[in-house]
Amino acid sequence: VQLQAYGGGLVQAGGSLRLSCAASGPIFRFNSMGWYHQAPGKQRELVASMSAGGTTNYVNFVKGRFAISRDYAKNTVSLQMNSLKSEDAGVYFCYAEYDRTYWGKGTQVTVSS
């Protein structure tokens, strides 16, 4: 399983970005997929996930601002990030749970004030 994350970049505070993660094969195989965020100097933390059944979970800090979705046809999981704050800056990693946890390379999000 290979995961390729993309969509990061520079955005002004209050703006939006959409991250996507493309899997090398069908995503219906995965027990869950989602996104972790790692701020500079901090540990990686889960921000959003989606189970195989479609149940979504979000860390409180992003509820109402971020939305996770998936596209079976494109084998992608995406994270729509709205109303971005400086605290959202960092590297975002997508993951997939299958026989083990697979990770994509991170994509950088920079939020300017």
C-alpha positions in Angstrom: 0.0 0.0 0.0 1.3 3.4 -1.0 -0.3 6.7 0.0 0.5 10.0 -1.7 -0.7 13.1 0.1 -0.9 16.4 -1.7 -2.7 19.8 -1.6 -0.7 21.6 1.1 0.5 25.1 0.6 0.5 28.6 1.9 -2.8 30.2 2.9 -3.9 33.2 4.8 -5.6 32.8 8.1 -9.3 32.3 7.6 -8.7 30.7 4.2 -9.2 27.2 3.0 -7.2 24.3 1.7 -8.1 20.9 0.5 -5.7 18.0 1.1 -6.0 14.7 -0.7 -4.4 11.4 -0.3 -4.3 8.9 -3.1 -3.9 5.2 -2.4 -2.2 2.8 -4.7 -5.3 0.5 -4.7 -8.9 0.2 -3.7 -9.6 2.1 -0.5 -12.6 0.0 0.5 -10.0 -2.5 1.8 -9.1 -0.2 4.6 -10.6 -0.4 8.1 -10.1 3.4 8.4 -8.3 6.3 6.8 -7.6 9.7 8.0 -5.2 12.5 8.7 -2.7 13.4 11.4 -1.3 16.8 12.1 2.2 17.6 13.4 2.9 21.1 14.4 6.5 22.2 14.7 8.1 20.7 17.8 5.0 18.7 18.7 3.8 15.2 18.5 1.7 14.0 15.6 -2.0 14.0 16.5 -5.0 12.6 14.8 -7.3 15.3 13.5 -9.8 13.4 11.4 -10.7 9.9 10.5 -13.3 7.9 8.6 -14.1 4.2 9.2 -14.9 1.7 6.6 -18.6 2.2 7.4 -18.3 5.9 6.9 -18.2 7.0 10.5 -16.2 10.2 10.9 -14.4 11.5 13.9 -12.7 14.8 14.5 -10.5 16.3 17.2 -12.5 19.0 18.9 -10.2 21.8 17.7 -11.2 21.2 14.0 -14.9 20.3 14.4 -17.0 22.5 12.3 -14.1 23.6 10.2 -12.6 20.5 8.7 -14.4 17.8 6.8 -13.1 14.4 5.7 -14.4 12.6 2.7 -13.5 9.8 0.4 -13.9 8.9 -3.3 -13.9 5.2 -4.1 -13.6 5.9 -7.8 -10.4 7.9 -7.3 -9.2 5.9 -4.3 -8.7 9.0 -2.4 -9.5 10.5 1.0 -9.6 14.2 1.3 -9.6 16.8 4.1 -11.3 20.1 3.4 -10.0 22.6 5.8 -11.8 25.9 6.2 -11.4 28.9 8.5 -7.7 28.0 8.9 -5.9 29.3 12.0 -2.2 29.7 12.7 -2.5 26.7 15.0 -3.4 24.5 12.0 0.0 25.0 10.4 2.3 22.1 10.2 2.7 18.8 8.3 -0.3 16.7 7.6 0.0 13.0 7.2 -2.6 10.6 5.8 -2.8 7.1 7.0 -4.7 3.9 6.2 -5.4 1.0 8.5 -5.3 -2.4 6.8 -3.1 -5.2 8.0 -1.0 -2.5 9.6 -0.9 1.2 9.5 0.4 2.7 6.3 1.5 6.3 6.1 1.9 8.8 3.3 4.6 11.4 3.2 3.5 14.6 4.8 2.3 17.7 3.1 3.1 21.1 4.5 0.4 23.6 5.5 1.5 27.1 6.2 -0.9 29.7 7.6 0.0 33.3 7.4 -1.6 35.9 9.6 
